[in-house]
């Protein structure tokens, strides 16, 4: 009887072990592009690509972390978190797709069990200082992701406040980077190098500026926010152009981050670097020597162009601006069949068939979604676009008669009306209503 029991136990062990090996073997697959959606709109194709890449990332062995969680990457996960809710709204999806839900639940789990979570990298495995760098970098990214979701909902959840608290607790108090954070540095531009911490700080400031419930004015974090602002101002002039673009983006939400002179200089520099085809090249925004000594590509790419266009849009530039519209046209014309916008590594010439070669395209696609979402049709002088009629919630969809503060008609994209003067409309009763505080 004991012999039979022993054999039964051995058989069970073999079955269980075989099942586990099957899961390990089949959980991860090399990335396969989604089916080509030949008749799909740009946003449908972008959603398909981003979902497929996030699924690949979640199964990639190198992205697996403690307690069944997933590493948050600046190149794949963060742009995905920014872009996917935008696409979900555009596509009228009623629920989060599985990759987005898994990503968000992983971030929330790591925040809620922060003290138990092993950092993504450690001193023992990757060298001195990496534990502290990894811990601080993740704390910032967790807060950035959760706050970006809460901003869309109009309420800051307790889990997001905890994520902010985790980040503030690791904010540097003294030294050259006082106000910022130690950042993951593997000498890999643009997100894991000595300059990357500035971008991370700008990301966090962007989310602080848009956080609901007047979070930025909370007495408990006021000093942290002031310290962060001082760091961004103090270090701005020494940053590569790509990092400065993040501050231009954030300055739309946090007045005073840039002076008017700094903004004008940055926009002029950006315009001077625009290529004849209307796009921008990442090496022109972030000069970097490749580790394998191969030459940097000079063609326009999706990441540089998306960041440039998005930053110009956020700056409140005239919607008729030539650089802006040429950049938008480049994005409209350069989405690939599988839904992505292409970009290449700054660090080396990667095998285009490798999974890692798509990291920069992941980021390019996420930011392209944000840039194209902010695009608005230009309103001819003396006319009002149909999109403005549809979105004019202030008057319940009634016909609008818009005028600027001098009494003349508005000219520009609907989203920029409030930047160009005081707007009024005549409601159905003929009464003038002020649109100055309204956003369309």
N, C-alpha and C positions, 0 to 999 in steps of 0.2 A: 504493500500500500504506500509506504514511504517512497519507494522507488518510482511508482506511478506519479506521485505528487511532485517529486523532483523533476521528472520529465515534463510534466505539465507546466511547472514554473519556468523551465528552460525554454519550452516552446513559446510561452507567453512573452518571455524576454526577447526572443528572436523576432516575434511579430511586432512588438512595440518598437524595438530598435529599427527594424525594417521600415516601419511607418515613419519614424522620425527621420531616417535617412532619405526616404522618398520626399518628405516635406522640404528638407534642406536642399535636395537636388532640384526640386521643381518650384521652390519659392522664388528663385531668382532666374531671370532670363535676360540675355543681352537685349538692349533696347530695340524694339521694332516700331517703325513709324506707323502711325494710324492710317487706316485706309484713306485714299485720296477722295476728298469730297468735292467732286468736280463742279457741282452746281451750287455749292454752299456759299453763304456770305462770309466775309472776312472774319466776323466774330465767331461764327460756328467753327470755322477751321482753326482759329486760334485756340478756342476752348478745347477742341479735340487734341491738338498738339500738347497744350499745357497739361491737360489731364493725363495723357499718356506718359509724359515725362515725369510728372510727379509720382505716378504709379511706379515707374521704373526706379526712381530715386528711393521710394519707400521700401523696395525689395532689394536694393543694392547692398551687398554685405558690408561695405565700408560705411554705410549710413546707419547701421543698427547700433542702438545705444542701450543703456541700462534700463531695466524695468519695462522692456518691450516698447521703448520709445524710439524716435527717429531724429537724427541730426538735422538741425536747421541750417541750411546753406544759403549764403548770400546770393549765389548765382541761380539757384533753382527754386528753393522754397520761399524766400522772401518775395521775389517778383510774382510768384504764383499767388501768394497771400494777398498782394496788392491788387492783382488783375482779376482773379477768379470771381470775386463778388461783383465786380463791374460787369463781367460777361454773364453771370447768372441773372442779373437784372435785365440786361439787354435781351437775353434769350427767353425771358419770362419763365425761368426755371423755378419751380415751387419748393425745391429742396436742394441742399448741398449735394454735389456729386461725391461719390465715395472717396476719391483722393483728397478732396478738400476737407471732408469731415475727419478723415484719419489724421491729416496734418494738424488740424486745429485741436483735436482731442489729444494728440501727442504733446503739443505745446502746453496745453492746459494741465496735463498730467505732470509734466516736468516742473511747472510753476507751483502747483499745489503740493508737490512732494520735493521741493527744491533742496532741502537739506539732505535728502537721501540719494539724490541723483549724482552719479559720477560725471565729471566734466567730459566733454567730447575728446579732449586730448589731455595728457598728463605729463608731468616732468619725467616720470619713469619711462614712458614709452617714446616720447618725442623731444625730450631735452628740457633743460632748465627754463623755468618761467612759463612753460606751456599750460600748466594747470591754472594759474591765475589768469593768463590771457584768455583761455578757453571759457573759464567761468564768467568773466566779465563780458566777453563778447556775446555769449549766449544770453546773459541777463538782459542786455540791450535789445537783442533781436526778439526775444520773447515779448518784451514790452511793446516793441514796434508792431509786431504782428497782431497782438491782442487789441492794442489801442486802435489800429486801423479798422478792425472789425467793429469795435464799439462806436467809433465815430460815425459809422453808417447807421447805427441803431439809435444814436442820440442819447445813450446812457452808458456810463462807465461802470462795468461790473466789478464786484469784489475781487475776482480772480485777476482782472487787469490792474487794479490798484496794487495787488500783491506783486505782480510782475514789475510794475514801476518801482515799488519799494525795494525789490531785490536788486534792481539796477542802481537806484540811488545809493544803496548801501555800499556798492563797489565803485562809486564815482571817486576819482582821484581828487585829493584835497590840496596837494602841494605839487610843486615842480612844473616842468614845461607843459605837461598835459593836465594840469589842474582844471577840473571841470569836465574832463573826458574820462575815458576808460582805457585800461590796458586792452590791447587788441591782438587777436590771433595773427602772428607774423611768421609766415613760412617763405617770405620773399617771393610771394606770388601776387602780382597785381591783377585786378585792382582791389580785391577784397581781403587778401591775407598778406598784407605787406605793412611796412612801417607807416604808410600814409593812410591806410584803410580806416584807422580809428576815427579820423576826421569825418569820413563819410558816415560811419555808424553814429557819431554824435549828431550829425545833421539829420539823419533819419529820425533819431529820437526827438530832436527839437521839432521836426515836422509834426510828429504825432502828439507831442505836448501841445503844440499850437492848435491842433484840431480836436483835442480831447474834449468830450462833452462834460457837463456838470461843472464848468469853470475850474477844471482841474489845475490849470496853470496858475491860478490865483490862490490855490489852497495854501494857507500859512505853513503847513507841514512840509511843503516842497518848494516854497518860494525861493529859498536860498539855493537849493539844488538847481533850479531853473536859471537863476541869475548866474550861477557859476558856469553852467553850460553855455549860456549866451556869451559870457565873457571869453570863454575858450574859443568859440567859433569866431568871434570878432578878432581876437588876438592873433589867431593862427591863419586867418583867411588869406593874407597876401602871399604866404609861402606855399600854398597848396597848388597841386596840379589843377588844370582847368576842369577836369571831370569832377573833382571834389567840390570846386566852387559852384558847379551847376546844381549840386544838391542843396547848397545854401541859398542859391537863387530860388529854387523850388520852395524851400522852407520859408523864405522871407515873405512870400505871399501870405503865409499864415501867421507869421511872427514879425510884425513891423519893427524896423530898426536893426535887423540883422545885417543889412547892407545900406550904405549911404546911396543917395541917388547917383552920385559920381561913380561909385563902385559898380552899381548896376549898369549904368550906361557903358562904362569901360568893358565890362564883361560881355554885354550884348554886342558891342562893336567888334570885340575880339572873336566872338563866336561867329559873327557874320563873315569876318575875314577868312575864317577857316572852312567855310562852306564850299563844297566841291562843285565843279561845273554841273554835275548831274542833280544837284539839290540836296545831297546827303552829306554826312560827316564821317570821318574816319577816326576810330578810337585812338590809334597811336598819336594823332594830332592833339587829342584832349588829355592824354596820359602817356607821356613819353617814357618808354621802358625798354631796357635792353633784354632781349630774349636769352634764356639760359643756354639754348642750343646754338646761339649766334646766327640763327636764320633771320633774314630781313623781315621787318614788320610789314604786313599788307598795307597798301595805300588806298585801296578802293573804299568807297563808302560802305558802311555796315549798319546793321539794324540797331545795335546798342547805342553807338554814338549818336546816330540820327534821332532815335527815340528820346534819349535824354536831352538832346539839344532842343528838339521841338517841344517837349513837355515843359522844359524850363522857360522857354520863350512864352509859351501859353500862360504859364503860371505868373509870369512877370507882369502880365497885363498889357503886353505889347499890342499895338494897333493890329486888328485882324486882317488888314490889307497888307501887312508887312510882307515884303517879297521873300525874305529868308524863311519866315514861318510857312508861307504857303508853298514854297518850293520844297521845304522839308516834308510837309504833309503829303505833297504829291509823290515824293520819293517813297514814303511809307506805303502809300496806296498802291504803288506799282511794283513793290519788291517783296510782298509776301509770297513765300514759296508754296508749292502745291500741297505740302503736308501741313501747312498752317503756320510755320515758323518764319521769323525774320532772322537772317543769318548774321553771325558775328564770330570772330576767331579769337583764340587765346593770345594774350599779350606776352605770355611766358615762353612759349615754344610752338613749333609747328607740329600740331597733333595729327594723328591719323584720322582723316575725315570719316572713316567708318567706325571709329571707336566711340563708345558711349560718352567718354569724357569730352570729346570734341564738341559736343552739343551744349556744354555748360553755358558758354557765352550766348548761344542762341536762345537758351531758356530765358536768360535775363533780357535779351533783346526783345523777345516776344512779349514778355510781361509788360515792359515799359512801352512797347508799341501800342498795346491795348489801351494803356492810360492816355497816351498822346492822341490816339485816334478818337477815343471817347470824348475828349475835350474839344475836338474839332466841331465847329458849328458852321452852317452855311452862311455865307456873307449876305447881308441884307442890302439890296440895292437902295440907293437914296430915294426916300419918299415912299418906300413900301415896307410891309411887314411880312416876314416869312411865315409859312404855314406852321413850322415847328414852334414859333413863338405863340401862335394862336393855341396850339395844342397844349403848351406848357403854361399858359397864363392862368394859373390857379387863382391869382389875386382877384380876377373878375369872373371866375366861374366859366371861362371859355368864351366870354363875350368878345366882340370885335374890339381891337385896341387902336387907339390913336395916340402914338408916342410922339413926344416932343422933347427936345433938349432944353436946357435951362434958358436958352436964348429964344425959344419958341420955334426953332427950325426942326426939321425931321432928323431922326437918328440915322446914322450910317454905320454899319459894322455888324459883327456877329451879335446875336441876342445876349450871349454870355458877357459881352463887354459893355453893354449899355450903361451899367452903373459906374463903370470906370470913366466914362466920357461925359458925365454930367448928371444932372438931376432929371429923372424921368417921371412923366405923368401920363395917365390914361383917363379917358372919359368913360365912366361906367354907363350902364343902360339908362340911368336917370339923367345923364348929362353932367353929373358932378365930377370935378377933377379929383383924382386920387393920386397920392404920392407913391412912387415906386422906388424911392431912394433906398429904402431898407429891404427891398425885396430882391430875390435872386432867381434868375431863370436859366 
